[in-house]
Amino acid sequence: MKKSILLAAAAILSVGAANAQDAVERTNFGSNWSIGINGGVTTPMTHHAFFGSMRGTIGVNIGKQLTPVFGLGVEGVAGINTSTMFGGPRSSTAFDNSYVGAYGTVNLTNLFCGFSCEPRVFNLEALAGAGWGHDYYNEGAGEDWNYFATKVGLNFNFNVSEAVTLSLKPSIVWNMSDAGVKQTSAAYNINKATFNCAVGVTYNFGPGFNCVTVGVNPAEVAALNAQVNDLRGQLNAANNDLNAANSKANNLQAQLNDCLARPVKVVNKTDTQLNSVRYVFFRIGSSAITADQQPNVEMVAEYLKHHENAKVEIKGYASQDGNLEFNERLAAARAESVKKALVKKYGIDESRITAQGEGIGHMFKEESWNRVSICTIED
């Protein structure tokens, strides 16, 4: 039992120490923000030459990493004015379209591979967002066009340092308004989608997500280790005690086996003076004198009455039925039972009677005959 308790205590402390391992540090609202600038290209998905219709884009984004997996941000992207070169509607600005929206990110590397306490050189993010699109036109060339837009993409992030990240950002942006109708029900239409690819530089305002020890300081760890070592010492001492007890038990078992192997001392007492010996037999497990044995007791009493100097020695025996301790008590009770009968029923002086139990008897081959009190008369 003591060994089990010590083992359980050691296990609990070990589990407690294991739970105090590295975990992701919780950050506040003001931490883990980032700002980035992006430059790239955009081109329509269909009905235009993929490379021939390609034009440059620039943009900025501001984001916050909520957890090692999830992040939020806002971004603005503007397409550089190249419409005039290709005979399109003229824009009075340096840009012929823009997009402003919000987005969420999922860090797929941390999601599927787990957060690493050591900074990763590369990670992959999935991005989804929605916002406001705007096309710019010159006066006389048409009205500016506003529309609801959605965006999906991937960010291939290369962490060149703890603060700076270089990213390759392919994405698709859908103009969600119905074809030819302004600002009506949203619909995904590949003919009104653009493919975008940008290269970005992001500066991360730390501290990032660090590995910290949860709930335990070095002093507590040292104290727990001391307790574990103390319990191990107690466990070793308990094992030594157990081994000593097992050794003692083995020795006792060997002694018992030796005793059982020794020949039993047989009480096989005989007396050639048959006239001076009387037997009082008993039933199994009983020390009561039955009616059929009463004449034997009476014969002893009559002899003592007629011989005033005579004495009687009564020895009680038991058969091998039952355990040794019980049979020893039963043998003594049988001798005492005959003595009481002589004293109380026949008035024999108690000083003339000696009664004692002799334990298990082996005088007779018939086992039931060994349930007896032997009365030996001494003149």
N, C-alpha and C positions, 0 to 999 in steps of 0.2 A: 504493500500500500504506500509506504513512504517513498519507494522508488517511483511509483506512478505519479505521485504528487509532484515530486521534483522534476520529472520529465515534462509534465504538463506546464509547470511554471516556466521552465526553460523554453518550451515551445512558444508560450505566450510572449515572453520577452523577445524571442527571435522574430516573431511576427511583427511585434511593435517596431523593432529596429528596421525590418524590411519595409514597413509602411513609411518610414522616414527617409525614403529615397528621393531622387531628383524629381521635380515636378515643374510644370510651366508656371512662371511667375505671373500673378494677376497685375494688370496695369490699369491706370486711371484714364479719364477722358482726355487728358492733355498729352498723353504719350502715344507713340507709334503712329504719328502722322507722316505723310510723305508728299512731296511735290515733284512733278516731272514735266519735261518738255518733250514733244514728239515731232518727228518729221517723217513724211512718207509720201505715198501715192494713193490715188483712188481712181477707179474706172468702173463703168457700168457693167453689170453682170451679163446682159444680153443686148442684142440689136446694135451693137457698136463694136468697132475694132478694139480688142482687149488692150493692146499696147498703144494703138493709135489714139485712143480717147483718154489715155492716162494723163493725169495732171497731179501736181504736187499738193501736199497738205501740210499744215503745221497745227500744233495743238498744245494744250496744257492740261494737266490733270492734278487734282488734289485728292488724296485718299487717306483712309484710316484703317489700320488692321485691327479688327475687333478681337480676334483670336488667331492662333497659328493657322487656322483653316479659312475663316471668313473675314472679308473686308468690304468696305463701302467707299464710294468716292463720287466725285463730279468731274466732268471734263468738258472742254470746248475744243472743237476742231473746225478749221476753216480751209476751204479749197482755194488755191491760188487762182487768180483771174487769168484763164487762158481761153475763155469763150470767144473773145474777139479774134484770136488767131485762127480759129476753126469756123469762123462765120456765124457764130452763135449770137444770142442777144448780148448786147454790151452791158457791162456793169460799171457803175460810177465809182466803185471802190477797187482795192487791190484784190478783193476776194469775190468770187461769183456764187459761193454757197457757204453755209455754216451749220454746225450741229452742236447743241448744248444739251447735255443730259446727265443723268445719274446712273450709277452702275453698282453691281455687287460682284465680288470675286470669290471663288472657291479655290484654295490652294490644293490641287490634286495630289501633289507630292506628299504634303503633310497629312492629307486625308487618308491616303492609301498606304503610305510608308511610315506614318507616325512622325511626331515631332522629334527632331534631333537636337540634343544639347549642343553639339558641335555645328557651327554654321555650314549650310550646304552651299556649294558653288552654283548649283543649278536647281531651279524648281519650275514647275509648270502650273499655270493658273487658268481656270475657265472664267469667262466674263460674260455677263448679261446685263443689258441696260435699256433705258428708254429715255426719250427726250424730244426736243423741238428742232425741226429742220427748217432752214430758210434759204431760198434762192433769191439772189439780187439781180435786178434789171435796171437799165437806164430809163430815163423818162422817154416815153414814146415807144419803147420796146416791149412794154407789158408791165403788169403789176408784179411786185414781189410775191413770192409763193411761200406760204407757211404750211407746215405739215407735221403730223405726229410720226415719229420714227422710233424704231427699235433696233437693237444691236446685239450681236453675239460674237464672241471671239476667243482667242487663246493668247496668253502672254507667256512667251519663253523667256524666263528671267535668268540672267547671269549676274551673280553677286560678286562684283570685282572687289568690294570691301564691305565692311559692316554698314557703311552709310550710302554707298553708291551701287545702283543696279542698272545694268544695260539690258534692254528688253527688245525682242522682236514680237510685233503685235499684229498678226493677221486677224481680220474681222469682216463681217458682212453687216451692212446697214440697210434696213428696209424702209421705204416711204410707205407708210401704212394707209394713206388716203386712197379712195377708189380712183381708178383711172379716169382722168379728165374731170373729176369733180373735187372741189376743194373741201377739206375738213369734214368729211362725212365718215361713215362707219369704217373701222379699221379692217384691213385685209392684207394678208401676206401675198405678195406678187413678185416673183423672181424677176419680172420685167422691169420692176421699179426698185431694184436693189443694186447696191454698189459693193464692190470688193475693195477693201482697204488694207494696206500694209504699211506699218510705221515702225520706225526704230526710235526708242525712247531712252532718255536718261532720267533716272529718278533719284532724288536725294531723300534718304530716310532719316527722320528725326527720331532717334532712339527712345528708350533703350532697347527696343525689340522685345522679344520674349526669351527670358533667360531661365536656366535651370536653377532652382533654389531648393533648399532642404525645408520641407514642410513641417512646421510645428515642433521641431527639435533643434536645439542649439548644441554646439560641441560639448558643453558641460553636461547636458542631459544625456547625450550619447555616451560620454565617458562613464557617467553614473550607471547607465543601463548595462554597459559592458562589464562594469565591476560587479553588478548584481548577477549577470550571466555567469561570470567566472566563479563567483561565490557559490552559485547553485551547482555549477559543474563540480566544484570541490565537494559539496555536500552529496552530490550524486555518486561521486567516486567513493566517498566514505560509506554511503549506503550500500554500494555494490560490494565493498569489502566486508561489511557486516553480513550481507546476504550470503556471500561466499563462505564466511566463517560458520554461519548458521547451517548452511547446506552440508558443510564438512562435519559438523557436530551431529546432524541428523543421519548422515551416512554412517558415522561411527556407532550411533545408537542402533541403527538398523543392523549393522554387523554384529553387535553384541546380542541383539534379539535373535538373529539367525543362529548364533552360536548356542544360545540357551535352548532354542527349539531343537537343535541338533543333538543336545545331550540326552542320554537315557534318563527316563523318568524313574525316580526312586519309588520302588514298589513296597508298599506296606503289606507285608504278607505274614503277619504275626500268627503263630500257632501256639497252642497250649495243650500239652499232653494231659494236664489235669482237667479232663472234661467235666468232672463233677463240680468244679468251682467256677465254671463259665456259663453264662446265660446270654441269649441274644434277643434283642427287641428290634424288629424290623419295621420300616416306615415306608409309606407311599412316596412316590416321586414328588420332590419339591415340598414335602411336608415334614413337620416335626411333631405332629400330633400322634399320640399313642392310640391305635385302633383297638377295638374290642377283642379281636382275635389275638392281639399281642399282650393284652392285659395279664393273662395267666403267667407269662414269663416274668413280668414285673413282680407279681405276687409271690412267685417262687423265691426271688431274691429277698423280698421283704420277710417271708416266713423264716428263711435261713438266718437272717440277721436277728430276728426276734428270739430264736432259740439258741443263738450263739452270741452272747453279749460282748465278747471281745473281738468278734469278726468285724471287718470293714469291707467296703466295696469300692472298686475303681471303675468308673464309667467313662468309656471313650466313644465319642460319636464320629461317624463317618458319612460321607456322601458319595454318590456315584459321579461319573464324569459328565453327566448332563448339566448344561449351564456353564457359566463362566466361573473361574477359579475363586474370585472374591465372594460370590454368592454361595458357592459350595462350602467354603470355609465357615461362613456364618451359619449355614444350615447344619453342618456337622456339630458345631458347638451347641446349637439350639436343640439338637436331638439328645445330646448327653444331658443337657440341663433339664429337658422334659422328663427324662426317667428319674433324675434326682428329685424334682418337685413332686412327682407321683409318690416316691418312697417317703418323702417327708410329710406331705400333706394328707395323703390317703392312708398311709400305713403307720404314720407316727414314728418313723426312724429318725434318730438324732442326726442332724445335718453334719455334725463333726465326724461322723463315721463314713461319710460319703465324699468321694472325690470325683468331679465331673469335668471333662475338657473335650474340646473338639480336636480331631486329628486330620481334618481336611478330607481329601479324596482317598478312598480305600480301594485296595486291589487284592483283598484277601480271597475273593471268590471269583470263579470264572463267569458265573451268572451275574451280570452287572447289577440287576435289581437287588441281589443279596447284599451288595455293598452299601445300601441305604440302611444303616444299622447302628445301634448302640450296643457295644460289647461290655457286659458287666462281669468283672473278674472279682471274685470273693477272696479276701485274704484273712486267714485265721491269725 
